[in-house]
């Protein structure tokens, strides 16, 4: 462990905000000015990215934040939130946090798709490929590794993911469905051609593409996706506390089963006399 510094000056430094007597600054702007004049999407963009968004960027982010509409138990974040709420109804914040923890690489995070698009775009530019050629390389890479392509496919929406399409249409109208976003279209076409069935863009993919085009980096996208789904987590937590079943379990009737050894005893003499018995 490193020894403490000789001086604690600047031990924690932030560029985000600061408060002093009678004054709160957020990215250099007075908090009250932001409250009076900015929308939530504009304020969120400012806090996360550090500068005010353009009108198109603000409207695109607003659409992203509205796109994570509830799909109930299809979303992996909902059951953990409701389980936690049923076990500790006095702690709604803990239940919401339990839902947040369930977000990850296979449960709706746009980060992996964004990283794929960045890498594909870099390869396309460096090797002077067409979008179709770059998409082919990316699909081949994932197929050889036997990995699922981020941003494609959905357990319910087999032909079209309605939320993803709506977000894509808005982004196109706003002029922010740019070159890297269009690479996702090309990757989806190539993947569909190879598997012989529709492999639609999912919401995480559309969110990744839009956020990438309006200036967010993949690490920031994780939190933005959670922010967009937060209203659903709040609603499910409150509903569970008010109307749910205390201490929910998964009974056999709903598929819970035991697959371990049948009942058995300890071998003769195993552990005997350790406690004097």
C-alpha positions in Angstrom: 0.0 0.0 0.0 1.3 3.4 -0.9 2.0 5.8 1.9 -0.4 8.8 2.2 0.7 11.8 0.2 2.6 14.7 1.9 -0.2 17.0 0.9 -3.9 16.1 0.4 -4.4 19.1 -1.8 -6.1 18.0 -5.0 -6.5 14.4 -3.7 -9.9 14.4 -5.3 -10.4 16.7 -8.3 -13.4 16.9 -10.5 -14.4 18.8 -13.6 -18.1 18.1 -13.2 -19.5 20.3 -10.5 -18.8 22.3 -7.3 -20.8 23.8 -4.5 -20.0 26.7 -2.2 -22.1 29.0 0.0 -25.1 30.1 -2.1 -23.6 28.8 -5.4 -23.7 25.5 -7.3 -21.8 25.1 -10.5 -22.4 22.3 -13.0 -19.8 22.1 -15.7 -19.3 25.8 -15.1 -23.0 26.8 -15.3 -25.1 28.0 -12.5 -27.5 25.1 -11.4 -30.5 27.5 -11.2 -29.9 28.6 -14.8 -29.9 24.9 -15.9 -33.0 24.2 -14.0 -34.8 27.1 -15.6 -33.8 26.6 -19.2 -32.6 23.0 -19.9 -34.6 19.9 -20.6 -33.6 16.7 -18.7 -31.9 15.3 -21.8 -30.0 18.5 -22.3 -28.9 18.6 -18.7 -28.0 14.9 -18.7 -25.8 15.4 -21.8 -24.1 18.4 -20.2 -23.3 16.6 -17.0 -22.0 13.4 -18.7 -20.3 14.9 -21.8 -19.2 18.3 -20.3 -20.7 20.6 -23.0 -24.2 21.5 -24.1 -25.6 19.4 -26.9 -26.7 20.6 -30.3 -30.5 20.5 -30.8 -30.2 17.3 -32.8 -28.0 15.7 -30.2 -30.5 16.7 -27.4 -33.5 15.3 -29.3 -31.7 12.1 -30.1 -30.7 11.6 -26.5 -34.3 12.3 -25.4 -35.4 9.6 -27.8 -32.9 7.2 -26.4 -34.1 7.9 -22.8 -37.6 7.2 -23.9 -36.8 4.0 -25.8 -36.3 1.7 -22.9 -40.0 1.2 -22.4 -41.0 -1.7 -20.1 -41.1 -5.3 -21.3 -41.8 -6.6 -17.8 -40.2 -10.0 -17.2 -38.5 -10.2 -20.6 -36.0 -7.6 -19.2 -33.6 -9.4 -16.9 -33.4 -6.3 -14.6 -37.1 -6.6 -13.4 -37.0 -10.0 -11.6 -34.1 -9.0 -9.4 -35.7 -5.7 -8.5 -39.0 -7.4 -7.6 -37.3 -10.2 -5.7 -35.5 -7.6 -3.6 -38.6 -5.6 -3.1 -40.6 -8.6 -2.0 -37.8 -9.5 0.6 -37.2 -5.9 1.8 -40.2 -3.7 1.1 -38.9 -1.1 3.5 -35.9 -0.6 1.1 -37.1 0.4 -2.4 -33.7 1.9 -3.2 -32.0 -1.4 -2.6 -34.6 -3.1 -4.9 -34.0 -0.6 -7.7 -30.2 -1.1 -7.3 -30.7 -4.8 -7.6 -32.3 -4.3 -10.9 -29.4 -2.0 -12.0 -26.9 -4.6 -11.1 -28.5 -7.0 -13.6 -27.5 -4.9 -16.6 -24.6 -6.5 -18.4 -23.0 -7.7 -21.7 -25.9 -10.1 -22.5 -28.7 -8.2 -20.8 -29.1 -5.0 -22.7 -25.9 -3.0 -22.4 -25.0 -1.0 -25.5 -21.3 -0.9 -24.7 -20.3 -4.1 -26.5 -22.1 -3.1 -29.7 -20.6 0.3 -29.6 -17.1 -1.1 -29.2 -17.8 -3.4 -32.2 -18.9 -0.5 -34.3 -15.8 1.5 -33.4 -13.5 -1.4 -34.3 -15.4 -2.1 -37.6 -15.3 1.5 -38.6 -11.6 1.8 -37.8 -10.9 -1.3 -40.0 -13.0 0.0 -42.8 -11.1 3.3 -42.9 -7.7 1.8 -42.4 -8.2 -0.9 -45.0 -10.3 1.2 -47.4 -13.2 -1.2 -47.4 -16.8 -0.6 -48.3 -19.3 -0.9 -45.5 -20.4 -4.3 -46.8 -16.9 -5.6 -46.8 -16.2 -4.3 -43.3 -19.4 -5.9 -42.1 -18.5 -9.2 -43.7 -15.1 -9.2 -41.8 -16.9 -8.4 -38.5 -19.5 -11.1 -38.9 -16.8 -13.6 -39.9 -14.8 -12.7 -36.8 -17.7 -13.3 -34.4 -18.8 -16.5 -36.2 -15.2 -18.0 -36.0 -15.1 -17.2 -32.3 -18.6 -18.7 -31.9 -19.7 -15.5 -30.2 -23.1 -13.7 -30.4 -22.9 -10.5 -32.4 -23.7 -7.6 -30.1 -26.7 -5.5 -31.0 -28.5 -8.2 -33.0 -31.3 -10.6 -32.2 -34.0 -10.7 -29.5 -35.7 -13.6 -27.6 -39.2 -12.3 -28.5 -39.0 -10.0 -31.5 -37.7 -12.3 -34.2 -38.2 -10.2 -37.3 -38.3 -6.6 -36.1 -37.6 -5.0 -32.7 -40.2 -2.2 -32.7 -38.4 0.1 -30.3 -35.1 -0.2 -32.2 -36.8 0.7 -35.5 -38.6 3.7 -34.0 -35.3 5.0 -32.5 -33.5 4.4 -35.8 -36.2 6.4 -37.7 -36.0 9.3 -35.3 -32.2 9.3 -35.6 -32.4 9.2 -39.3 -34.7 12.2 -39.4 -32.4 14.1 -37.1 -29.4 13.4 -39.3 -27.6 11.4 -36.6 -27.8 7.9 -38.1 -24.3 8.4 -39.4 -21.6 6.2 -40.9 -20.9 4.1 -37.8 -24.6 3.6 -37.2 -25.1 2.5 -40.8 -22.4 -0.1 -40.3 -24.8 -1.8 -37.8 -27.3 -2.0 -40.7 -24.7 -3.6 -42.9 -23.7 -6.1 -40.1 -27.3 -7.0 -39.6 -27.8 -7.6 -43.3 -24.6 -9.8 -43.5 -25.5 -11.8 -40.4 -29.1 -12.4 -41.7 -27.7 -13.6 -45.0 -25.3 -16.0 -43.4 -27.8 -17.5 -40.9 -30.6 -17.7 -43.4 -33.2 -16.0 -41.2 -33.9 -12.5 -39.9 -31.5 -11.3 -37.3 -32.9 -7.8 -36.4 -31.2 -5.0 -34.7 -32.2 -4.9 -31.0 -32.7 -1.9 -28.8 -29.2 -2.1 -27.3 -27.8 -2.0 -30.8 -29.8 1.0 -31.9 -29.0 2.8 -28.6 -25.3 2.1 -29.1 -25.4 3.4 -32.7 -27.3 6.6 -31.8 -25.2 7.4 -28.7 -22.0 6.8 -30.6 -23.1 9.3 -33.3 -24.0 12.0 -30.8 -20.7 11.9 -29.0 -20.9 9.3 -26.2 -18.2 6.8 -25.6 -19.0 3.1 -24.8 -18.2 3.4 -21.1 -20.7 6.3 -20.7 -23.4 4.3 -22.6 -23.7 1.8 -19.8 -25.1 4.4 -17.4 -27.2 6.1 -20.1 -29.0 2.8 -20.8 -29.7 2.3 -17.1 -30.9 5.9 -16.9 -33.4 5.1 -19.7 -34.8 2.0 -18.0 -35.0 3.6 -14.5 -38.7 4.6 -14.7 -39.6 0.9 -15.3 -37.5 -0.2 -12.4 -39.2 2.3 -10.2 -42.6 1.3 -11.3 -41.9 -2.5 -10.8 -40.4 -1.9 -7.4 -43.4 0.2 -6.2 -45.9 -2.3 -7.7 -44.2 -5.2 -6.0 -44.2 -3.5 -2.6 -47.8 -2.4 -2.9 -49.3 -5.4 -4.6 -46.8 -8.2 -4.7 -46.2 -11.4 -2.8 -44.0 -11.2 0.3 -40.8 -13.1 0.0 -41.3 -14.5 -3.5 -40.0 -18.0 -4.3 -39.8 -20.1 -7.4 -41.9 -23.2 -6.8 -41.7 -26.5 -8.6 -44.9 -25.6 -10.5 -42.9 -22.8 -12.2 -40.0 -24.9 -13.2 -37.8 -25.0 -10.1 -36.2 -28.4 -9.7 -33.4 -30.2 -7.9 -30.9 -32.1 -10.0 -28.3 -33.1 -7.3 -27.7 -36.4 -5.6 -30.5 -38.2 -3.9 -30.7 -38.2 -0.1 -27.6 -39.7 1.5 -25.8 -39.9 4.8 -22.2 -39.0 5.8 -19.7 -41.8 5.5 -19.2 -43.8 8.7 -17.1 -42.0 11.1 -16.8 -38.8 9.0 -16.5 -35.8 11.3 -17.4 -37.7 14.4 -16.2 -36.4 17.8 -15.3 -33.0 16.6 -17.8 -31.4 18.9 -17.6 -34.2 21.5 -20.6 -36.1 20.2 
